[in-house]
Amino acid sequence: MTPIHLKERAVLAVAGAEAADFLQSLVTNDIAALPDDAACWAALLTPQGKILFDFFIHRAAPDRFLLDVSAAQRDQLAQRMGMYVLRRDVAITPRDDLAVAAGDVEGAQAVFADPRRPDFGRRAIIDAEQAAALPDDAADYHRRRIALGLPDTDADIRSGDIFPHEANMDQLGGVSFTKGCYVGQEVVSRMRHKTTVRKRLVPVSADAPLTSGVDVTAGGRRIGDVRSVAGRRAIALIRLDRAAAGDTLLAGEVPVTLVRPDWATFAVPGA
């Protein structure tokens, strides 16, 4: 696959003698267990357990990390993380000299398989000058992402909107249930022990083009909304318990079917 510049992504560096411990105390995944030159998916939550920011963390060295984040959220993430630094030996630096690409790029600062689904492909953190020479049409990237049921930060997860389980971070390796405390950890732990998670991001398909932002209804009752879209496929946030009644699901006026991704361990009504 030809590498593409993901212009909607940006890079934030976290470095210093206490950088690993700092991230370990903040984010949902186990940074202490992350080897050098490896990556994980993680999030910074509100104290109430909702996702403020999600990102990929690449461990470039024992005390240096590169975060692949939403470009629209990067500066807010840096500011939020800065609130927790206090007197620790940690530097948080927006890296405008770096960019994110999908695919292998020769001479990249870092290359790693997407930690959610390695078969989705590889990601690269590269010099901004390299990125400027790459194509930046991400339509095919997002078609494949949506087909696999992988959420996008801006279109699907957003900020302060949903919990990690609702974003399927429990299914896709974005949460460690064995590490110590982090911001919002108690809520995430309680959700893990619930019988079911009522609401999740799930793929949907239709026989007509879908529209982002429209409500999904069942029997005239709103049960969710359509988020990222690629033609007749989309990712929607759905109340799965309300989709189980057997009513036809409509995204606006378009009938839709829920799709169960092959990685999902939860039941999807009608799939």
N, C-alpha and C positions, 0 to 999 in steps of 0.2 A: 504494500500500500504506500502511495506517495505521502510523505509527511505533510501535515497542514499546520498552520499557525492557528492556535485557539485564542483568538483575540479577546474572548470574554474571560480568559484566565490571566492571572498575574502571579508574581512570586514575592513571598515574604520570607526573609531569613531570620532565624532565631539561633543565636550563638552565645557561647560563653561557658565558663567552667560549670555553671549550674543550670545550663540550658535543658539538659535531659530531665533533671529532677523537676524543673519548672514546668515543662510540658506534661510530665507524668502526673503532676498535681492538678492539672487543668482539664485535660482532654479525655475523651471517652475510651481511647485505645491504650494499649500497654507499651509505652515508649521504652521502658526499661528492657523489654524483651525484643526490641527492634534492632536487628543487626546493622552494622555499617553497610551502606550502599543498598539498603532495602527500603521499602515504602509501605505505609499503611493508610487506610482511610480513617478519619476521626472527626470529632466535632467538639466545639466549645458550646456548652449549654448555659441556659439561664439557671439560677438557683432552683427554679420550679421545674427544671428538667427539659424544657423545650430547646430545640436547636437554634442557636444564634448564628453560628457559622459552621459549615463543614468544609473539609479540605483534605488533600493528600499530604502526608508528611514523609519526606525523603531524608534519611539519615546520611548526610554527606561525610560525616566524621563523628567520632564519639561526642564531641561538644558543638557540632554544627548541623543545623537542620534547614532544609529548604521546603517551604510550604507552597503547594500549588493550590491557589485559592481563586474564588470569583474576583474578577477585576473590580466589579462594582462594590465589593465588600472589603477589599484588602485593607484600606486605610482605617475603616471602622474596626476591623479585627485587630490591627496593630494597636489602636487606641485602647481597645478593651483588654488586650493582653497586658498592655503597659500598666493597667490598674493593679495587676497582681505581682509586678516585678518587685516592688518595695526595694530592699537593699541587696537583692540577689545579683550575682555576677551574670547578667543576661542582657544581651543587646537584641532589640527587635528592629529590623531594618527593611523597609520596602525596597525591592531591588528592581528599579526601572531599567537597569542594564540587562535584565534577564527576561525571558518569555517562556511560554508553555506551548509545546507542539504535541500533536497526536501522531505517533509513529517513531521510527528510529531516525535519528539525525546524527551524522558523523560529527565528532568533536563536541557533543553535548556535555553540559556540566553534570547531568544525571539522566539516566534512562531506566525506566522501570515498568514492569507489567502493571496494568490497572489492578490494584489490589482487590477490587470487588469481584472482578471476573477476568482472569488473565487472558482468556480467549477473546476478550474485547479488543485486545491490542496493547501496545506499549505507549507510554507517555515520555516526553523528554523535556527537560529544562535546559534551555539554550540561550546563547547570546541574543540580545534584541536585534543586532544587525543580521544574524542568521535568520531570525524569524521574519524580518522584513522581506527577505528574498523567497519565502515560501508562499504557496497559495493559501488563502484564508477562507475558502468556502467550506463551511463545516456542515453542510446539509446532509451529506452521506454519513458523516460521523454521528450526527444526531438520529438519523434513521436507524442505524445499527444499535445505538444506545437505547432508543425507545423499544426496538424489537426485543432486546434482552431484558427490558424492564429496569434499567439502571437510571436512577434519578439525577437530574441536573440541579445544581445549587440554585440558580436564579429562577428557572421555570417551575421546578417541582417542590424543592424543599423550602426555599425562601428563608426568612429570618424571623424567629420568634413565633412561628406558625404551627409547627408539628413536633412531636416527640421522636426520639431515635427509632423506636419500634415502628412508628407509623411511616418512617422513611426507609424501613427495612434494614437499618444498620445492624440489627441483631442477626439478620439473615446473610448479610454480605460482608461480615467481618469488620464492621466499623465500631463495635463495642466490645470491650473486654469485661467479662463477668468475674474475673479472678484477681484483677489488680486492686489496689487500695482506693482510697477516696479521691474524688475529683468533683468539680462543680456540677451539681445536679444528680450525683450518683445515686442518692437514696430513692429518687423518683424512678430512675431507670431500673433499679433493682426490684422495686415493687411491681413495675409493669412486667418484668420477666416472669414473675410468679403468678400473674393473672391467668385465668383459664384460657382466655382468648384476648387478642388485641382487636378491638372492634373496627378500627379504621386503619387503612394502609394505602400506600401508593401502589397501584397495580396497573399493568398494561390493559388497554382495551382496544378492540378492533371493530370496524364497521364496514358497510358496503358503500359508503359515501364519505367524502372528505369531512374531517372533524375540525372543530374550532376551539382554540384555547380560550379558557375563561367561562365557558357555558356550564350551566348546572347539569348534573346527572340526576335523573329522577327515576323512581320506581313506583308505579301506581299513582302518579301525580305528587309523590312525596320526594323532596330533595334528599339525596343520599350522598352527594359529593359534587366534585367539579373537575372539569378537564384541565390539565396543566400543559405539559409540553406535547406538541403535535408534530407528526410527520405524515401528511396525507390522511390515509384511512386508519392509521394507528396513532395511539396516544398513551400517555400516562395520566391516570386520574387518581385523585384522592377519594376513596370510596369507604362508606360505612358498610363493611362486609355483612354484618348481621342484618342490615336492612335490605341488602341485595338478595338475601336467601329466600324471600317469600315466593319467588317464581314469577313476579311481574316482569313485563318487558322493560328493559332499561333504555332510557333515552338520554342522549347528550344533546340538549336543545330539542330538536325534532328528529334527530338521527338515532335509529336503534343501534345499540352497541352490545358487544359481548365482552365479558371479562375474560382475561387470559391469565393462566397460572404459569409463571416462569418456571423453568426447570430447576432453578435453585431454591424455590420456595418450599418450606416445610409446612406452611399453613394452607388451609382449605380455601379455595376461591369458588364461590357459588356459580354453577353453570359451566365451569371450566373443566 
